[in-house]
Amino acid sequence: MASEETDAGDNPQAFDSKSLGKRAAKGGAYTAVAQIIAQLLRLFSNMLLTRLLYPEAYALMGYVTLVQIGLTMVTDVGIEQSIIQHKDGHKDYFRKTAWTMQVLRGALLWILAIAVCTPVAVAFYEKDQLIQLIPIGAVTVFISGFNSAKLGLARRNLHLGQIAIMEVSAQALAVIVMAIVAYIYETVWALIIGSIVIHGVKLIASMFFPGPRDGFGWNKEAAKDIYSYGKWIFLSTLVTFLGMNFDRIALGKLLDLNTFGVYNVAINLGLAPITVGFQVTQSVLLPALSEAARTNDPKVMRRTFDRSKEVVLPLGMFMMLGLVFLGPAFFYYLYDYRYVDAGWMLQLIIPATWFNFLVGAWTRAFMALGDTRSMAISSVLRFICSAIFGMAGYYVGELTGFLLGLGVGAVVAHSYVLWTLSQHGLSALKDDALYTFFGLLLALIGAYLPKEMARMGHLDEYLASVVLSVIILGPLGLLLAKVGIKKIKELKSGPIRGGESAVVGAGASGDSSLRRAMRRNRTAVGKVTKKSSRKGKKK
């Protein structure tokens, strides 16, 4: 049976770090290229649509997106992550159970969206237009519920080429449809229809992925394992949604419709690094770390984690600096004049974005080790601190103070993640501190030097930021690309040989901490008994 076949990603005994490295490097390349193309398509779409649509349209879409994302995240129990991480995730009985749970969840979410649209639209935000927009916009969660479980299998085995093509194709078609509808009607419905097109294309494309056909099925033990693994993911994603979207939840109430629309345009670009980082870590880092964790070898796990840092950190820092240096000029030169304030808003968003990027990347190690509880705690801390410091900042400095307060909340969550990594025998403190220090230094130059140059009469502020970007970010980008390519090649190296240390100075205490984490991981995901396995094979 095809569903019973295994490969190096499914069989811990068959682990080959050389194969993993090659697949991770190849998968990372596919994902990175796809994300770059997708982000460029989004940028082109925004530049075009902002000339056709008023900021109020983006404000209304921001409310709809909040409901879409909120319903999706607050009911996330890690179904696809379970397929990636669980030792039996490739087997027929487990996959069909996961797909059944996913379909039921999607249907229930759409019903819930219809139920909450009136309270959200009228009682909280006082926007009657949302009564029609939310139910239709939220149909995307129903569509996504039918996505093939073969997507999870592809990510599990780091076969990411088709996923990359699917993502880019969906985005490209959506851009064309949105442009046509916006040109004809000039309403928010262009954005709603574009969102539906993206999810519809992904659903259809996922059905043609290689692998066993999807079908309904139920295995009690598999469902129990998915729930056991996902109960902390549920809490984590609930508070992650509140933490990551608290700004839009609060500002949608505090700001006027026009300013909120401009802010949504800014935050859509400001979240691009997190979006790219999530896709890379979800599609590459999580499967690679999960496969390393299944070897039960602390050195393999640590080696995989450390080499992933050397790719993730340069990528993240360069994206953040690009937004700081070029953000204001980007909106000034390429967007309609009504959106020029998005430039300074974008720069103030970056501190929170950077630390949220780091939290999102490193918590994938928790998921690989089965420690979703720690991921949930970090999300709780981020939400509570973001709410407290954000509202305090708004009281002191309105929108500026609010955005800086969000950054403080993200720092608290990041500190907890670093401490928890150390408890698992992994470390990111030194690397994160180094990149944060130099990133902050360069960001201050990019934010303030163009203003000083303009004040002294040398150059226009926006032109000065472009010139500085070429002078500073150009050589830096080449250097980081060179380092990144080198590290990706190192990922292709063979397995750790005797006496080779994954981390200089890593001692027995680190190994023992990681071994304990791996034992907890085996306990968490190894609950499918021989009896349930026999049931699965019979099915």
CORZI-V387864 format. One record per backbone hydrogen bond with DSSP energy under -1.0 kcal/mol. CO is the residue of the C=O (numbers start at 0). NH is the residue of the N-H. If there is no record, write none. Layout:
BEGIN
co	nh
CO	NH
CO	NH
END
This chain:
BEGIN
co	nh
0	3
1	4
6	9
6	10
10	13
11	14
15	19
16	20
17	21
18	22
19	23
20	24
21	25
22	26
23	27
24	28
25	29
26	30
27	31
28	32
29	33
30	34
31	35
32	36
33	37
34	38
35	39
36	40
37	41
38	42
39	43
40	44
41	45
42	46
43	47
44	48
45	49
48	51
48	52
53	56
54	58
55	59
56	60
57	61
58	62
59	63
60	64
61	65
62	66
63	67
64	68
65	69
66	70
67	71
68	72
69	73
72	75
77	81
78	82
79	83
80	84
81	85
85	88
87	90
90	94
91	95
92	96
93	97
94	98
95	99
96	100
97	101
98	102
99	103
100	104
101	105
102	106
103	107
104	108
105	109
106	110
107	111
108	112
109	113
110	114
111	115
112	116
115	119
116	120
117	121
118	123
119	124
120	126
126	129
127	130
128	132
129	133
131	135
132	136
133	137
135	138
136	139
137	140
138	142
139	143
142	145
143	146
147	150
148	152
149	153
150	154
151	155
152	156
153	158
154	157
157	159
159	163
160	164
161	165
162	166
163	167
164	168
165	169
166	170
167	171
168	172
169	173
170	174
171	175
172	176
173	177
174	178
175	179
176	180
177	181
178	182
179	183
180	184
181	185
186	189
187	191
188	192
189	193
190	194
191	195
192	196
193	197
194	198
195	199
196	200
197	201
198	202
199	203
200	204
201	205
202	206
204	207
205	208
218	222
219	223
220	224
221	225
222	226
223	227
224	228
225	229
226	230
229	233
230	234
231	235
232	236
233	237
234	238
235	239
236	240
237	241
238	242
239	243
240	244
244	248
245	249
246	250
247	251
249	252
249	253
250	254
255	259
256	260
257	261
258	262
259	263
260	264
261	265
262	266
263	267
264	268
265	269
266	270
268	271
270	274
271	275
272	276
273	277
274	278
275	279
276	280
277	281
278	282
279	283
279	284
280	285
283	287
284	288
285	289
286	290
287	291
288	292
289	293
291	294
292	295
296	300
297	301
298	302
299	303
300	304
301	305
302	306
303	307
304	308
305	309
307	310
307	311
308	312
310	314
311	315
312	316
313	317
314	318
315	319
316	320
317	321
318	322
319	323
320	324
321	325
322	326
325	329
326	330
327	331
328	332
329	333
335	338
336	339
338	341
339	342
340	344
341	345
342	346
343	347
344	348
345	349
348	352
349	353
350	354
351	355
352	356
353	357
354	358
355	359
356	360
357	361
358	362
360	363
361	364
362	366
363	367
364	368
365	370
366	369
369	371
371	375
372	376
373	377
374	378
375	379
376	380
377	381
378	382
379	383
380	384
381	385
382	386
383	387
384	388
385	389
386	390
387	391
388	392
389	393
390	394
391	395
392	396
393	397
396	400
397	401
398	402
399	403
400	404
401	405
402	406
403	407
404	408
405	409
406	410
407	411
408	412
409	413
410	414
411	415
412	416
413	417
414	418
415	419
416	420
417	421
418	422
420	425
421	424
427	431
428	432
429	433
430	434
431	435
432	436
433	437
434	438
435	439
436	440
437	441
438	442
439	443
440	444
441	445
442	446
443	447
444	448
447	451
448	452
449	453
450	454
451	455
452	457
459	463
460	464
461	465
462	466
463	467
464	468
465	469
466	470
467	471
468	472
468	473
471	475
472	476
473	477
474	478
475	479
476	480
477	481
478	482
479	483
480	484
481	485
482	486
483	487
484	488
485	489
486	490
488	491
489	492
496	499
502	505
506	510
507	511
508	512
509	513
510	514
511	515
512	516
513	517
514	518
515	519
516	520
517	521
518	522
519	523
520	524
521	525
528	532
529	533
530	534
531	535
532	536
533	537
534	538
END
